[in-house]
Amino acid sequence: MVNTAVGILLRALSYKCSLLNGGLITYCIALFGHFDASRQQLRCDC
């Protein structure tokens, strides 16, 4: 269930980023990296 929600969110972010230019695409990549790192931290805390 969570994976599906994350997948939908990532698809929406990817779509929005594809409509915009380089700087914002870089921002989206950084944002995705931040969320991924946060998810790994949560896993470690458990």
mmCIF entry with sequence, helices, sheets and N, C-alpha, C, O atoms, coordinates in Angstrom:
data_MODEL
# 
_entry.id   MODEL 
# 
_entity.id                         1 
_entity.type                       polymer 
_entity.pdbx_number_of_molecules   1 
# 
_entity_poly.entity_id                      1 
_entity_poly.type                           'polypeptide(L)' 
_entity_poly.nstd_linkage                   no 
_entity_poly.nstd_monomer                   no 
_entity_poly.pdbx_seq_one_letter_code       MVNTAVGILLRALSYKCSLLNGGLITYCIALFGHFDASRQQLRCDC 
_entity_poly.pdbx_seq_one_letter_code_can   MVNTAVGILLRALSYKCSLLNGGLITYCIALFGHFDASRQQLRCDC 
_entity_poly.pdbx_strand_id                 A 
# 
loop_
_entity_poly_seq.entity_id 
_entity_poly_seq.num 
_entity_poly_seq.mon_id 
_entity_poly_seq.hetero 
1 1  MET n 
1 2  VAL n 
1 3  ASN n 
1 4  THR n 
1 5  ALA n 
1 6  VAL n 
1 7  GLY n 
1 8  ILE n 
1 9  LEU n 
1 10 LEU n 
1 11 ARG n 
1 12 ALA n 
1 13 LEU n 
1 14 SER n 
1 15 TYR n 
1 16 LYS n 
1 17 CYS n 
1 18 SER n 
1 19 LEU n 
1 20 LEU n 
1 21 ASN n 
1 22 GLY n 
1 23 GLY n 
1 24 LEU n 
1 25 ILE n 
1 26 THR n 
1 27 TYR n 
1 28 CYS n 
1 29 ILE n 
1 30 ALA n 
1 31 LEU n 
1 32 PHE n 
1 33 GLY n 
1 34 HIS n 
1 35 PHE n 
1 36 ASP n 
1 37 ALA n 
1 38 SER n 
1 39 ARG n 
1 40 GLN n 
1 41 GLN n 
1 42 LEU n 
1 43 ARG n 
1 44 CYS n 
1 45 ASP n 
1 46 CYS n 
# 
_struct_asym.id          A 
_struct_asym.entity_id   1 
# 
loop_
_struct_conf.conf_type_id 
_struct_conf.id 
_struct_conf.pdbx_PDB_helix_id 
_struct_conf.beg_label_comp_id 
_struct_conf.beg_label_asym_id 
_struct_conf.beg_label_seq_id 
_struct_conf.pdbx_beg_PDB_ins_code 
_struct_conf.end_label_comp_id 
_struct_conf.end_label_asym_id 
_struct_conf.end_label_seq_id 
_struct_conf.pdbx_end_PDB_ins_code 
_struct_conf.beg_auth_comp_id 
_struct_conf.beg_auth_asym_id 
_struct_conf.beg_auth_seq_id 
_struct_conf.end_auth_comp_id 
_struct_conf.end_auth_asym_id 
_struct_conf.end_auth_seq_id 
_struct_conf.pdbx_PDB_helix_class 
_struct_conf.details 
_struct_conf.pdbx_PDB_helix_length 
HELX_P HELX_P1 AA1 VAL A 2  ? LEU A 19 ? VAL A 2  LEU A 19 1 ? 18 
HELX_P HELX_P2 AA2 GLY A 22 ? ASP A 45 ? GLY A 22 ASP A 45 1 ? 24 
# 
_struct_conf_type.id          HELX_P 
_struct_conf_type.criteria    ? 
_struct_conf_type.reference   ? 
# 
loop_
_atom_site.group_PDB 
_atom_site.id 
_atom_site.type_symbol 
_atom_site.label_atom_id 
_atom_site.label_alt_id 
_atom_site.label_comp_id 
_atom_site.label_asym_id 
_atom_site.label_entity_id 
_atom_site.label_seq_id 
_atom_site.pdbx_PDB_ins_code 
_atom_site.Cartn_x 
_atom_site.Cartn_y 
_atom_site.Cartn_z 
_atom_site.occupancy 
_atom_site.B_iso_or_equiv 
_atom_site.pdbx_formal_charge 
_atom_site.auth_seq_id 
_atom_site.auth_comp_id 
_atom_site.auth_asym_id 
_atom_site.auth_atom_id 
_atom_site.pdbx_PDB_model_num 
ATOM 1   N N  . MET A 1 1  ? 0.836  -1.203 0.000   1.00 0.00 ? 1  MET A N  1 
ATOM 2   C CA . MET A 1 1  ? 0.000  0.000  0.000   1.00 0.00 ? 1  MET A CA 1 
ATOM 3   C C  . MET A 1 1  ? 0.872  1.254  0.000   1.00 0.00 ? 1  MET A C  1 
ATOM 4   O O  . MET A 1 1  ? 0.653  2.174  -0.789  1.00 0.00 ? 1  MET A O  1 
ATOM 5   N N  . VAL A 1 2  ? 1.865  1.282  0.894   1.00 0.00 ? 2  VAL A N  1 
ATOM 6   C CA . VAL A 1 2  ? 2.763  2.443  0.963   1.00 0.00 ? 2  VAL A CA 1 
ATOM 7   C C  . VAL A 1 2  ? 3.549  2.578  -0.331  1.00 0.00 ? 2  VAL A C  1 
ATOM 8   O O  . VAL A 1 2  ? 3.710  3.682  -0.851  1.00 0.00 ? 2  VAL A O  1 
ATOM 9   N N  . ASN A 1 3  ? 4.046  1.443  -0.858  1.00 0.00 ? 3  ASN A N  1 
ATOM 10  C CA . ASN A 1 3  ? 4.815  1.495  -2.100  1.00 0.00 ? 3  ASN A CA 1 
ATOM 11  C C  . ASN A 1 3  ? 3.986  2.067  -3.243  1.00 0.00 ? 3  ASN A C  1 
ATOM 12  O O  . ASN A 1 3  ? 4.504  2.821  -4.066  1.00 0.00 ? 3  ASN A O  1 
ATOM 13  N N  . THR A 1 4  ? 2.712  1.716  -3.300  1.00 0.00 ? 4  THR A N  1 
ATOM 14  C CA . THR A 1 4  ? 1.830  2.242  -4.343  1.00 0.00 ? 4  THR A CA 1 
ATOM 15  C C  . THR A 1 4  ? 1.692  3.752  -4.214  1.00 0.00 ? 4  THR A C  1 
ATOM 16  O O  . THR A 1 4  ? 1.766  4.473  -5.209  1.00 0.00 ? 4  THR A O  1 
ATOM 17  N N  . ALA A 1 5  ? 1.490  4.231  -2.988  1.00 0.00 ? 5  ALA A N  1 
ATOM 18  C CA . ALA A 1 5  ? 1.350  5.668  -2.755  1.00 0.00 ? 5  ALA A CA 1 
ATOM 19  C C  . ALA A 1 5  ? 2.630  6.402  -3.139  1.00 0.00 ? 5  ALA A C  1 
ATOM 20  O O  . ALA A 1 5  ? 2.579  7.463  -3.761  1.00 0.00 ? 5  ALA A O  1 
ATOM 21  N N  . VAL A 1 6  ? 3.771  5.838  -2.770  1.00 0.00 ? 6  VAL A N  1 
ATOM 22  C CA . VAL A 1 6  ? 5.056  6.451  -3.116  1.00 0.00 ? 6  VAL A CA 1 
ATOM 23  C C  . VAL A 1 6  ? 5.236  6.464  -4.629  1.00 0.00 ? 6  VAL A C  1 
ATOM 24  O O  . VAL A 1 6  ? 5.700  7.454  -5.194  1.00 0.00 ? 6  VAL A O  1 
ATOM 25  N N  . GLY A 1 7  ? 4.873  5.373  -5.280  1.00 0.00 ? 7  GLY A N  1 
ATOM 26  C CA . GLY A 1 7  ? 4.984  5.300  -6.735  1.00 0.00 ? 7  GLY A CA 1 
ATOM 27  C C  . GLY A 1 7  ? 4.153  6.372  -7.430  1.00 0.00 ? 7  GLY A C  1 
ATOM 28  O O  . GLY A 1 7  ? 4.616  7.017  -8.372  1.00 0.00 ? 7  GLY A O  1 
ATOM 29  N N  . ILE A 1 8  ? 2.930  6.555  -6.960  1.00 0.00 ? 8  ILE A N  1 
ATOM 30  C CA . ILE A 1 8  ? 2.048  7.586  -7.530  1.00 0.00 ? 8  ILE A CA 1 
ATOM 31  C C  . ILE A 1 8  ? 2.645  8.971  -7.310  1.00 0.00 ? 8  ILE A C  1 
ATOM 32  O O  . ILE A 1 8  ? 2.644  9.807  -8.214  1.00 0.00 ? 8  ILE A O  1 
ATOM 33  N N  . LEU A 1 9  ? 3.155  9.207  -6.104  1.00 0.00 ? 9  LEU A N  1 
ATOM 34  C CA . LEU A 1 9  ? 3.763  10.497 -5.786  1.00 0.00 ? 9  LEU A CA 1 
ATOM 35  C C  . LEU A 1 9  ? 4.975  10.756 -6.671  1.00 0.00 ? 9  LEU A C  1 
ATOM 36  O O  . LEU A 1 9  ? 5.132  11.854 -7.206  1.00 0.00 ? 9  LEU A O  1 
ATOM 37  N N  . LEU A 1 10 ? 5.832  9.751  -6.827  1.00 0.00 ? 10 LEU A N  1 
ATOM 38  C CA . LEU A 1 10 ? 7.021  9.908  -7.664  1.00 0.00 ? 10 LEU A CA 1 
ATOM 39  C C  . LEU A 1 10 ? 6.636  10.151 -9.117  1.00 0.00 ? 10 LEU A C  1 
ATOM 40  O O  . LEU A 1 10 ? 7.272  10.953 -9.801  1.00 0.00 ? 10 LEU A O  1 
ATOM 41  N N  . ARG A 1 11 ? 5.596  9.462  -9.597  1.00 0.00 ? 11 ARG A N  1 
ATOM 42  C CA . ARG A 1 11 ? 5.154  9.676  -10.969 1.00 0.00 ? 11 ARG A CA 1 
ATOM 43  C C  . ARG A 1 11 ? 4.659  11.098 -11.158 1.00 0.00 ? 11 ARG A C  1 
ATOM 44  O O  . ARG A 1 11 ? 4.941  11.728 -12.177 1.00 0.00 ? 11 ARG A O  1 
ATOM 45  N N  . ALA A 1 12 ? 3.922  11.606 -10.177 1.00 0.00 ? 12 ALA A N  1 
ATOM 46  C CA . ALA A 1 12 ? 3.429  12.981 -10.243 1.00 0.00 ? 12 ALA A CA 1 
ATOM 47  C C  . ALA A 1 12 ? 4.588  13.972 -10.227 1.00 0.00 ? 12 ALA A C  1 
ATOM 48  O O  . ALA A 1 12 ? 4.594  14.940 -10.988 1.00 0.00 ? 12 ALA A O  1 
ATOM 49  N N  . LEU A 1 13 ? 5.571  13.727 -9.355  1.00 0.00 ? 13 LEU A N  1 
ATOM 50  C CA . LEU A 1 13 ? 6.742  14.604 -9.298  1.00 0.00 ? 13 LEU A CA 1 
ATOM 51  C C  . LEU A 1 13 ? 7.516  14.555 -10.604 1.00 0.00 ? 13 LEU A C  1 
ATOM 52  O O  . LEU A 1 13 ? 7.935  15.593 -11.115 1.00 0.00 ? 13 LEU A O  1 
ATOM 53  N N  . SER A 1 14 ? 7.711  13.354 -11.152 1.00 0.00 ? 14 SER A N  1 
ATOM 54  C CA . SER A 1 14 ? 8.449  13.207 -12.402 1.00 0.00 ? 14 SER A CA 1 
ATOM 55  C C  . SER A 1 14 ? 7.746  13.945 -13.526 1.00 0.00 ? 14 SER A C  1 
ATOM 56  O O  . SER A 1 14 ? 8.394  14.598 -14.343 1.00 0.00 ? 14 SER A O  1 
ATOM 57  N N  . TYR A 1 15 ? 6.417  13.845 -13.573 1.00 0.00 ? 15 TYR A N  1 
ATOM 58  C CA . TYR A 1 15 ? 5.641  14.518 -14.609 1.00 0.00 ? 15 TYR A CA 1 
ATOM 59  C C  . TYR A 1 15 ? 5.791  16.025 -14.492 1.00 0.00 ? 15 TYR A C  1 
ATOM 60  O O  . TYR A 1 15 ? 6.024  16.708 -15.489 1.00 0.00 ? 15 TYR A O  1 
ATOM 61  N N  . LYS A 1 16 ? 5.656  16.549 -13.273 1.00 0.00 ? 16 LYS A N  1 
ATOM 62  C CA . LYS A 1 16 ? 5.803  17.989 -13.072 1.00 0.00 ? 16 LYS A CA 1 
ATOM 63  C C  . LYS A 1 16 ? 7.209  18.436 -13.439 1.00 0.00 ? 16 LYS A C  1 
ATOM 64  O O  . LYS A 1 16 ? 7.389  19.466 -14.088 1.00 0.00 ? 16 LYS A O  1 
ATOM 65  N N  . CYS A 1 17 ? 8.195  17.671 -13.027 1.00 0.00 ? 17 CYS A N  1 
ATOM 66  C CA . CYS A 1 17 ? 9.578  18.040 -13.325 1.00 0.00 ? 17 CYS A CA 1 
ATOM 67  C C  . CYS A 1 17 ? 9.833  18.021 -14.827 1.00 0.00 ? 17 CYS A C  1 
ATOM 68  O O  . CYS A 1 17 ? 10.584 18.855 -15.333 1.00 0.00 ? 17 CYS A O  1 
ATOM 69  N N  . SER A 1 18 ? 9.221  17.082 -15.551 1.00 0.00 ? 18 SER A N  1 
ATOM 70  C CA . SER A 1 18 ? 9.449  16.989 -16.990 1.00 0.00 ? 18 SER A CA 1 
ATOM 71  C C  . SER A 1 18 ? 8.887  18.198 -17.722 1.00 0.00 ? 18 SER A C  1 
ATOM 72  O O  . SER A 1 18 ? 9.319  18.502 -18.834 1.00 0.00 ? 18 SER A O  1 
ATOM 73  N N  . LEU A 1 19 ? 7.932  18.889 -17.114 1.00 0.00 ? 19 LEU A N  1 
ATOM 74  C CA . LEU A 1 19 ? 7.352  20.081 -17.733 1.00 0.00 ? 19 LEU A CA 1 
ATOM 75  C C  . LEU A 1 19 ? 8.234  21.314 -17.530 1.00 0.00 ? 19 LEU A C  1 
ATOM 76  O O  . LEU A 1 19 ? 8.061  22.323 -18.214 1.00 0.00 ? 19 LEU A O  1 
ATOM 77  N N  . LEU A 1 20 ? 9.165  21.234 -16.601 1.00 0.00 ? 20 LEU A N  1 
ATOM 78  C CA . LEU A 1 20 ? 9.966  22.396 -16.230 1.00 0.00 ? 20 LEU A CA 1 
ATOM 79  C C  . LEU A 1 20 ? 11.400 22.241 -16.712 1.00 0.00 ? 20 LEU A C  1 
ATOM 80  O O  . LEU A 1 20 ? 11.767 21.211 -17.278 1.00 0.00 ? 20 LEU A O  1 
ATOM 81  N N  . ASN A 1 21 ? 12.225 23.290 -16.479 1.00 0.00 ? 21 ASN A N  1 
ATOM 82  C CA . ASN A 1 21 ? 13.597 23.286 -16.985 1.00 0.00 ? 21 ASN A CA 1 
ATOM 83  C C  . ASN A 1 21 ? 14.616 22.825 -15.957 1.00 0.00 ? 21 ASN A C  1 
ATOM 84  O O  . ASN A 1 21 ? 14.282 22.585 -14.797 1.00 0.00 ? 21 ASN A O  1 
ATOM 85  N N  . GLY A 1 22 ? 15.885 22.702 -16.403 1.00 0.00 ? 22 GLY A N  1 
ATOM 86  C CA . GLY A 1 22 ? 16.969 22.037 -15.687 1.00 0.00 ? 22 GLY A CA 1 
ATOM 87  C C  . GLY A 1 22 ? 17.089 22.279 -14.198 1.00 0.00 ? 22 GLY A C  1 
ATOM 88  O O  . GLY A 1 22 ? 17.220 21.321 -13.437 1.00 0.00 ? 22 GLY A O  1 
ATOM 89  N N  . GLY A 1 23 ? 17.049 23.525 -13.755 1.00 0.00 ? 23 GLY A N  1 
ATOM 90  C CA . GLY A 1 23 ? 17.235 23.825 -12.341 1.00 0.00 ? 23 GLY A CA 1 
ATOM 91  C C  . GLY A 1 23 ? 16.205 23.146 -11.459 1.00 0.00 ? 23 GLY A C  1 
ATOM 92  O O  . GLY A 1 23 ? 16.530 22.644 -10.383 1.00 0.00 ? 23 GLY A O  1 
ATOM 93  N N  . LEU A 1 24 ? 14.962 23.131 -11.918 1.00 0.00 ? 24 LEU A N  1 
ATOM 94  C CA . LEU A 1 24 ? 13.902 22.514 -11.130 1.00 0.00 ? 24 LEU A CA 1 
ATOM 95  C C  . LEU A 1 24 ? 13.976 20.998 -11.190 1.00 0.00 ? 24 LEU A C  1 
ATOM 96  O O  . LEU A 1 24 ? 13.603 20.324 -10.230 1.00 0.00 ? 24 LEU A O  1 
ATOM 97  N N  . ILE A 1 25 ? 14.455 20.447 -12.309 1.00 0.00 ? 25 ILE A N  1 
ATOM 98  C CA . ILE A 1 25 ? 14.666 18.997 -12.385 1.00 0.00 ? 25 ILE A CA 1 
ATOM 99  C C  . ILE A 1 25 ? 15.720 18.590 -11.360 1.00 0.00 ? 25 ILE A C  1 
ATOM 100 O O  . ILE A 1 25 ? 15.567 17.582 -10.670 1.00 0.00 ? 25 ILE A O  1 
ATOM 101 N N  . THR A 1 26 ? 16.782 19.371 -11.264 1.00 0.00 ? 26 THR A N  1 
ATOM 102 C CA . THR A 1 26 ? 17.818 19.113 -10.270 1.00 0.00 ? 26 THR A CA 1 
ATOM 103 C C  . THR A 1 26 ? 17.233 19.169 -8.868  1.00 0.00 ? 26 THR A C  1 
ATOM 104 O O  . THR A 1 26 ? 17.576 18.345 -8.020  1.00 0.00 ? 26 THR A O  1 
ATOM 105 N N  . TYR A 1 27 ? 16.357 20.127 -8.617  1.00 0.00 ? 27 TYR A N  1 
ATOM 106 C CA . TYR A 1 27 ? 15.693 20.249 -7.319  1.00 0.00 ? 27 TYR A CA 1 
ATOM 107 C C  . TYR A 1 27 ? 14.861 19.003 -7.015  1.00 0.00 ? 27 TYR A C  1 
ATOM 108 O O  . TYR A 1 27 ? 14.876 18.504 -5.889  1.00 0.00 ? 27 TYR A O  1 
ATOM 109 N N  . CYS A 1 28 ? 14.138 18.504 -8.013  1.00 0.00 ? 28 CYS A N  1 
ATOM 110 C CA . CYS A 1 28 ? 13.328 17.296 -7.813  1.00 0.00 ? 28 CYS A CA 1 
ATOM 111 C C  . CYS A 1 28 ? 14.198 16.096 -7.472  1.00 0.00 ? 28 CYS A C  1 
ATOM 112 O O  . CYS A 1 28 ? 13.845 15.296 -6.606  1.00 0.00 ? 28 CYS A O  1 
ATOM 113 N N  . ILE A 1 29 ? 15.342 15.967 -8.153  1.00 0.00 ? 29 ILE A N  1 
ATOM 114 C CA . ILE A 1 29 ? 16.266 14.869 -7.867  1.00 0.00 ? 29 ILE A CA 1 
ATOM 115 C C  . ILE A 1 29 ? 16.779 14.980 -6.438  1.00 0.00 ? 29 ILE A C  1 
ATOM 116 O O  . ILE A 1 29 ? 16.854 13.981 -5.724  1.00 0.00 ? 29 ILE A O  1 
ATOM 117 N N  . ALA A 1 30 ? 17.131 16.193 -6.018  1.00 0.00 ? 30 ALA A N  1 
ATOM 118 C CA . ALA A 1 30 ? 17.611 16.411 -4.651  1.00 0.00 ? 30 ALA A CA 1 
ATOM 119 C C  . ALA A 1 30 ? 16.513 16.090 -3.640  1.00 0.00 ? 30 ALA A C  1 
ATOM 120 O O  . ALA A 1 30 ? 16.777 15.498 -2.594  1.00 0.00 ? 30 ALA A O  1 
ATOM 121 N N  . LEU A 1 31 ? 15.286 16.482 -3.959  1.00 0.00 ? 31 LEU A N  1 
ATOM 122 C CA . LEU A 1 31 ? 14.153 16.221 -3.073  1.00 0.00 ? 31 LEU A CA 1 
ATOM 123 C C  . LEU A 1 31 ? 13.922 14.719 -2.941  1.00 0.00 ? 31 LEU A C  1 
ATOM 124 O O  . LEU A 1 31 ? 13.697 14.219 -1.838  1.00 0.00 ? 31 LEU A O  1 
ATOM 125 N N  . PHE A 1 32 ? 13.976 14.002 -4.056  1.00 0.00 ? 32 PHE A N  1 
ATOM 126 C CA . PHE A 1 32 ? 13.815 12.550 -4.033  1.00 0.00 ? 32 PHE A CA 1 
ATOM 127 C C  . PHE A 1 32 ? 14.918 11.909 -3.197  1.00 0.00 ? 32 PHE A C  1 
ATOM 128 O O  . PHE A 1 32 ? 14.650 10.999 -2.412  1.00 0.00 ? 32 PHE A O  1 
ATOM 129 N N  . GLY A 1 33 ? 16.155 12.375 -3.360  1.00 0.00 ? 33 GLY A N  1 
ATOM 130 C CA . GLY A 1 33 ? 17.269 11.855 -2.572  1.00 0.00 ? 33 GLY A CA 1 
ATOM 131 C C  . GLY A 1 33 ? 17.054 12.082 -1.087  1.00 0.00 ? 33 GLY A C  1 
ATOM 132 O O  . GLY A 1 33 ? 17.376 11.220 -0.270  1.00 0.00 ? 33 GLY A O  1 
ATOM 133 N N  . HIS A 1 34 ? 16.509 13.246 -0.734  1.00 0.00 ? 34 HIS A N  1 
ATOM 134 C CA . HIS A 1 34 ? 16.236 13.566 0.670   1.00 0.00 ? 34 HIS A CA 1 
ATOM 135 C C  . HIS A 1 34 ? 15.184 12.617 1.237   1.00 0.00 ? 34 HIS A C  1 
ATOM 136 O O  . HIS A 1 34 ? 15.350 12.100 2.342   1.00 0.00 ? 34 HIS A O  1 
ATOM 137 N N  . PHE A 1 35 ? 14.100 12.383 0.490   1.00 0.00 ? 35 PHE A N  1 
ATOM 138 C CA . PHE A 1 35 ? 13.052 11.476 0.961   1.00 0.00 ? 35 PHE A CA 1 
ATOM 139 C C  . PHE A 1 35 ? 13.585 10.060 1.104   1.00 0.00 ? 35 PHE A C  1 
ATOM 140 O O  . PHE A 1 35 ? 13.254 9.364  2.064   1.00 0.00 ? 35 PHE A O  1 
ATOM 141 N N  . ASP A 1 36 ? 14.407 9.631  0.159   1.00 0.00 ? 36 ASP A N  1 
ATOM 142 C CA . ASP A 1 36 ? 14.972 8.289  0.202   1.00 0.00 ? 36 ASP A CA 1 
ATOM 143 C C  . ASP A 1 36 ? 15.863 8.131  1.429   1.00 0.00 ? 36 ASP A C  1 
ATOM 144 O O  . ASP A 1 36 ? 15.802 7.109  2.113   1.00 0.00 ? 36 ASP A O  1 
ATOM 145 N N  . ALA A 1 37 ? 16.689 9.133  1.710   1.00 0.00 ? 37 ALA A N  1 
ATOM 146 C CA . ALA A 1 37 ? 17.558 9.101  2.888   1.00 0.00 ? 37 ALA A CA 1 
ATOM 147 C C  . ALA A 1 37 ? 16.731 9.087  4.170   1.00 0.00 ? 37 ALA A C  1 
ATOM 148 O O  . ALA A 1 37 ? 17.065 8.369  5.113   1.00 0.00 ? 37 ALA A O  1 
ATOM 149 N N  . SER A 1 38 ? 15.663 9.867  4.213   1.00 0.00 ? 38 SER A N  1 
ATOM 150 C CA . SER A 1 38 ? 14.796 9.898  5.390   1.00 0.00 ? 38 SER A CA 1 
ATOM 151 C C  . SER A 1 38 ? 14.146 8.541  5.620   1.00 0.00 ? 38 SER A C  1 
ATOM 152 O O  . SER A 1 38 ? 14.026 8.089  6.759   1.00 0.00 ? 38 SER A O  1 
ATOM 153 N N  . ARG A 1 39 ? 13.731 7.898  4.547   1.00 0.00 ? 39 ARG A N  1 
ATOM 154 C CA . ARG A 1 39 ? 13.103 6.582  4.653   1.00 0.00 ? 39 ARG A CA 1 
ATOM 155 C C  . ARG A 1 39 ? 14.100 5.565  5.207   1.00 0.00 ? 39 ARG A C  1 
ATOM 156 O O  . ARG A 1 39 ? 13.735 4.725  6.030   1.00 0.00 ? 39 ARG A O  1 
ATOM 157 N N  . GLN A 1 40 ? 15.351 5.634  4.762   1.00 0.00 ? 40 GLN A N  1 
ATOM 158 C CA . GLN A 1 40 ? 16.379 4.724  5.268   1.00 0.00 ? 40 GLN A CA 1 
ATOM 159 C C  . GLN A 1 40 ? 16.655 4.990  6.737   1.00 0.00 ? 40 GLN A C  1 
ATOM 160 O O  . GLN A 1 40 ? 16.869 4.048  7.501   1.00 0.00 ? 40 GLN A O  1 
ATOM 161 N N  . GLN A 1 41 ? 16.655 6.251  7.149   1.00 0.00 ? 41 GLN A N  1 
ATOM 162 C CA . GLN A 1 41 ? 16.846 6.597  8.559   1.00 0.00 ? 41 GLN A CA 1 
ATOM 163 C C  . GLN A 1 41 ? 15.725 6.018  9.406   1.00 0.00 ? 41 GLN A C  1 
ATOM 164 O O  . GLN A 1 41 ? 15.984 5.470  10.477  1.00 0.00 ? 41 GLN A O  1 
ATOM 165 N N  . LEU A 1 42 ? 14.483 6.132  8.945   1.00 0.00 ? 42 LEU A N  1 
ATOM 166 C CA . LEU A 1 42 ? 13.347 5.582  9.677   1.00 0.00 ? 42 LEU A CA 1 
ATOM 167 C C  . LEU A 1 42 ? 13.498 4.077  9.843   1.00 0.00 ? 42 LEU A C  1 
ATOM 168 O O  . LEU A 1 42 ? 13.196 3.530  10.903  1.00 0.00 ? 42 LEU A O  1 
ATOM 169 N N  . ARG A 1 43 ? 13.960 3.415  8.801   1.00 0.00 ? 43 ARG A N  1 
ATOM 170 C CA . ARG A 1 43 ? 14.149 1.971  8.852   1.00 0.00 ? 43 ARG A CA 1 
ATOM 171 C C  . ARG A 1 43 ? 15.207 1.622  9.901   1.00 0.00 ? 43 ARG A C  1 
ATOM 172 O O  . ARG A 1 43 ? 15.052 0.652  10.643  1.00 0.00 ? 43 ARG A O  1 
ATOM 173 N N  . CYS A 1 44 ? 16.266 2.401  9.960   1.00 0.00 ? 44 CYS A N  1 
ATOM 174 C CA . CYS A 1 44 ? 17.329 2.160  10.935  1.00 0.00 ? 44 CYS A CA 1 
ATOM 175 C C  . CYS A 1 44 ? 16.837 2.407  12.360  1.00 0.00 ? 44 CYS A C  1 
ATOM 176 O O  . CYS A 1 44 ? 17.198 1.666  13.274  1.00 0.00 ? 44 CYS A O  1 
ATOM 177 N N  . ASP A 1 45 ? 16.016 3.439  12.557  1.00 0.00 ? 45 ASP A N  1 
ATOM 178 C CA . ASP A 1 45 ? 15.507 3.760  13.892  1.00 0.00 ? 45 ASP A CA 1 
ATOM 179 C C  . ASP A 1 45 ? 14.651 2.629  14.448  1.00 0.00 ? 45 ASP A C  1 
ATOM 180 O O  . ASP A 1 45 ? 14.640 2.385  15.654  1.00 0.00 ? 45 ASP A O  1 
ATOM 181 N N  . CYS A 1 46 ? 13.936 1.944  13.568  1.00 0.00 ? 46 CYS A N  1 
ATOM 182 C CA . CYS A 1 46 ? 13.100 0.825  14.025  1.00 0.00 ? 46 CYS A CA 1 
ATOM 183 C C  . CYS A 1 46 ? 13.981 -0.333 14.449  1.00 0.00 ? 46 CYS A C  1 
ATOM 184 O O  . CYS A 1 46 ? 13.474 -1.374 14.866  1.00 0.00 ? 46 CYS A O  1 
# 
